[in-house]
Amino acid sequence: MRVVVDRSKCSSIGLCEATAPDIFQIGADGALEILIDDIPADRRIDLEQACENCPTQALSIQD
């Protein structure tokens, strides 16, 4: 499973990072970084929460 970021919508607020800091990180340049390419299925709930928390709806899950 992967998370997809729509860079045109992402404003790097960091709510995804607060939800799952081992998956998301706001880099020194202010851009969102995905730390894990192939996310285990048991983390789906965390990803769904991060997607729901995103105020710009920039995140989506790709199975």
Helices and strands as residue ranges (DSSP letters): E 2-5, H 15-19, E 24-26, E 32-34, G 41-43, H 44-53, E 59-62
